[in-house]
Amino acid sequence: MTRAASSSGAGSVESAPEVGIGPDHRLRASVNSILMAVLPVVAAVICGGVLLALLGRDPVSFYSNVVGHGLLGSLGRQESLIRMAPLLCIAAGLMIAFPAGIWNLGTDGQFVVAGVVVAALGPELAPNTNGLVLFTVLFVVGFAVGAAWSIIPAVMKAWFGMNEIITTLMTIFLGLSFASLLVKEFFDDPSTTVPQTKVLAVEDRLPRMFGSRVHIGLVVGLVAVLAVHYMMTRTAFGLRLRIVGMNPAAAEHAGMNMRSLTLSIFLLSSGFAGLAAAVEIAGVHGMVRAEWNPAFGFAVVPLVFLARFHGPSVILFVGAFAMFSIGGESASRKADLPNFFVLVMVALMLIFLAISEFLQARSRNVVTHE
């Protein structure tokens, strides 16, 4: 996708009403936006079913197992909600970057580096720190480390105009290697034979809600997405970011400081990836092993685009993906398929999303020329 694609998506979300556009037109635009988000998902499910049939599996049985384990079953439903927490935090960051025309694709590196630092710090602070203070410190540290890991791509983009797709992707590999080095050489727990950080005790982790296994990190993720949605659609700062994404030349001509805005976009977007790591470590794992990489970042990218950067829609798509991810793991085992079959579905969604974006852009061009 190009910058034009991202800007078209940004412009279709919560834009200020234009003079002369009636409610009927806005209703049709809203329905069209919903269809363009849902149709790629439906097409991916259908193609996935065809692929399952070609592999000799029953698509109906597979999808029934996905929904049954990921949504209808109590344990699976809780696991889906737990999975949502870090995904929502990452999505919040991408909701800032993509509409502003910044392709921050290095969230996985930012996530892992922040996760290692949080995992190393947590067990050291827990014995002498109140729970609320501990979690606040871990969240702030995670946010700060994630943001810091994007400073080099941010500077190279803002001051030298270097393509951030290349630089942020490179920081993923650097981040994974650097995180493993930190675990093995600086934060290794000497009491274990496997390279890993010390373990944050279960009683020191994020509190659970309503007697379930779901921790309050889910609330953190929900608040992050809704807060970013409000910022991008209801504040002057969010409007400036969207203008930068839609027309950088006009933004610069209007006197906006492009360097400071670019730096702010990177730091905020990457900071939320670091916050996601803090939520995942403090809520679920309590430690990090060498070579750890759940690869949440790339999974969230198509979800944010499918939702057209709209906060409530992002929550729905992330929830659906979490359910499909958790249920898909169980369904894949029952169907004797590799676990990464779920990623095939995500790839299909991304392909059909690109097709829908192309068709929308072509339709707009035809209308314009007429």
N, C-alpha and C positions, 0 to 999 in steps of 0.2 A: 504494500500500500504506500501511497505517496503522501506528502504533506497535504495535498488537496483532499485526499480521502479523509484524513483526520480532521481537517478543518470543516469539511462538509458535515461530518458527524457532530462536531462541536457546535456548529451553527444550528443544527436541528434540535438541540436540547435546550429547553428553557430559555429560548431567545426572547428578547423583548419584542412585544407585538408591533408589527409594522403598521404604518398608517394606511388605511384603506383595505386592510385584510379583515374580512368578517369572520364570525365564529364558525360558519360552515367550512370555510377554507382551512381554518386552524384544526377543525375536527378531522377533515380529510388528511391533513398533514400528519396528525397524531396517529390515525389509523394506519397510514402508510408506513410511518416509522416503526410501529409495533409489528406490522407484517414483515418488514425488512429485517427485524431482529428475530422473529420467530421462525420464518421460512428456512433460514440456514440451518437451524437446529433440527427442524422436521426433515429436511433433505439429508442431513448427516445421519439421523436415526434410520431413515429408509435405506440409505446406502450401506450403513453398518449392518442392517438386517440382511441385505443382499450378500454382503461379504460373509456374514455368518453362514448363510445358506450354502454359499460356494465352498465353505470350509467343512460342510457336513454337520453344522450345528443348527439347533432349532432357535430361530430368532425370537419367537414368542416366549419360549422358555427362558432364554437368556435375559430378555428385558424384564420378564416377570421376576426373575431372581434379583435383578438390579433394584427394582422398586421394592420388592419384599424385604430385602436385607438393608438397603440404604435408607428407606423411608418408613415402611410399615413396622418393621421390627424395632422393639424398644432399644436394644443395644446398638443396632446399626444406626438408628435415628440419632442417638446421642453421639456416636462417632462422627456422623455427618456434621452435626452442629459444632463439634470440636474442630473438625477440619476447616470449617468456615472461618474460624477466628483469624488465623494468619493470612488466609486468602483475602479477606476483607481489608485488612491493613495494607497489603500490597496493592490491592485494587484502588484504595484511596489515593495512594501515591501516583498511580498511573492516571487517575482521573485528573490530576494536576498537570502531569507532563504532556500527555498526548494531545489534549485540546490546545495546549500552548505551543504545539508544533515541535516538542522535544521528544525524541525517541529514546527514552531511558530503558534500554533492554538489559541493563546490568543488574537487575534486582536480585538475581540469584547469588551473585557475588557479594552484594551488600548484605543480603540476608545471612549468609553463612559466616562472614567475618563478624558481624554484630552478634550472631548466635554464640560464637566461640567466646567472645569477650564477656557476654552476659552469663554464660554458663560457668566461666572461671570466676567471675565476681560474686555470683549468687551465694555459693556455699561459704565464702569468706565473710560475707556480711550477715548472713542469716542468724547465726548464734547470738549476735548482740544488737540486732536491728528489729524494730517493730514491723509487723507485716505490711502495713500501708506504706511506711517509709521505704521498706525494702522494695516493694513492687514499683513505687514511684521512681526510685533510683535506677532500677533495672530498665524500666521503660525509657527513662531519659537517656541513660547510657546507650541502650540499643538504638534509639533514634539518632543520637549524636554520632555513633560509630558508623551506622548506615549512611548518614549524610556525608561524613568525612571520606568514606570510600569513593564518593563520586566527585570529589573536588577536582581531581586531575582531568577527567572528561569535561567537567563544567568549565574549567579555565581554558582548556583547548578549544572548546566550542565558542565561548564568549569572546576570547581575545584573539584566537587564530582561525576561527571559522571551520575547525576540523569536524568532519562528519561524526556525530555522536553515536551513530549505530555501530561504527567500527570500534570506537574507543570504549564504549560501555560493554560491548561483547568481549573485548579483550580483558576488561577488568573482572569478568566472571572467572576466567581461567586463572588469572592472578589471585583473585580472592579465594578460590578453592585451594590453590596451592599454599597460599599464605595462611589460611585457616588451619590446614593440616600441619604446617610447620609450627604454628602456635601451640596446637594440641600436643604434638610430639616433643617439642623442645622446651616449652615454657609452662604449660598448664597441665601436663600429664599427671594423672593420679598415680602415685607410686604403689598404691595398694592393689592395682589391677595389672593384669598381663596385657590387656588390650589398650592401645593408646586412646585415652579419653580423659575428659576433665573430671574433677570431683563431682559427686552427685548431690544436687539440691534435694534435701529430705522431702518426702511427700508432704509432711505436715507444714512445710515452709513454702509450698507452691500455691498458685492462685486458688482462692476459695471456689468451691463447687456451688452450683445453684440448684435450689429446690430438691436437694437430696439426690441429685443425679451426678453423673461424671462430667457434665458440661461445666467448664470453668468460666469465670467472669471475663476472660479474654474475649469471649464472643461479644459481650457488651462493648468492650473497647473497640472491636472491629466495626460493629454497627455504628457506634458514635463517630468513629473516624470517617466512615463513608458519608454519613449524613452531614457531618460538619464540613467536609470538603465540598459536597454538593451545594450546601448553602453558600460557602465561600465563592465557588465558581459561578453561581447564578444570581447571587444577591449582594455582592460586595463590589466596590470599585476595583479592588486588587484582582479579583477573579475576572472582571470585565477586561482589565488590561491584559491579563494572561491570554484570554481568548482572542483578543484583537491581535496580539503577537502571533498566535497560531494561524489566524485567518489571513493576515496580511502584514508580514514583518516590515515591509518597506513603509507602509502607511503608519505603523506604530512608531518606527524610528523618525519619520517625518513629523509626527505629532509631538516629538520631544521626549518620548519614553527612553529611559536608560536601558538599552537592550542588554548590556553586560550584567548589570545588577539583577535584572529580571531573569536572565538565563541562569545566573548563579542561584537565585532564589528558587527557581523551578527545580533545578537539580537537587538542591539540598532538601527541599520539602519532599519531593518524590522519593528520594533515596532514604530519607529519614523514616518514612513510613515502612519501607522494607525492613529497616533495622528494628522498628517497633514490632513488626510481625514476628521477627526472630525472638525478641524478648517475650512476646506472648506465648510463642510455641515452646520455648525453653522453660519459662516459669510456670506454664500451665500443663505441659505434657511430659517432656523428656527429662528435664532436670539436669541434663548433661549433654555433651557433644562428643562424638567419637571422630577420629581422624577420617577424612574422606567423606564426611557427612554432607549430603546435598539432596534435599527433597525435591528440588527443581519446581518450586511453587510458582516462581516468577513467570516462566514461559506459559504455564497453564492458565494464568490469569489474563494474559494479554488478549486473547480472543474474546474472553468474557466481557471485558471492559468495552471492546468495540461492539460486540453484539448488543450491549445495553446502551450504546450511543452516549456513554459517559454520564448517564442519568443515574443518580444515587440509588433510589429505590429499585430501579431495574437492575443495577449492579448487584444489589443484595439478592434479588430473585435468581439471577443467573449464577452467582457464586453458590447459592444454596443448592440449585439444581446440579451444578457440577460436583459439589461436595457429595451429594447423595449418589450421583452416578459413579463418582470415584470410589466411594466406600462400597456401594453395592456391586460395582463392576469388579472389584477385587474378588469378592465371594463368587460372583457369577462366572468369572473367568476360570477360577479353580474348578468349579463344577463342570464347566464346559471344556476343561482341559486346554485352556488357552493361556498364553503368557499375560501377566498382569498389565503390560503396557498396551494391551488392546484398547484400554480407555483412552490412551494418548492418540490412538488412531482416530477415535471418534472426535477428539478435540481438533486434530488436523483436518478432518473432513469439515467440521464447523468453520474453521478458518478459511478453507478453500471456498466454501459456499458463501461465506461472508464477503470475501473478495469479489466473487462473481456478482453478488447483490449490489455492492458498492459501484462496480463497473457499470451495471445496468442502470442504476440510479443516475450516475454521472452522464451516461449517454442519453438518458431520457431528458435530463435538464438541458443538455446541449441542443437536442432536437427542438425542444420548446423555445429555447432562446433564439434559434435561427428562424423559427417560424414567426 
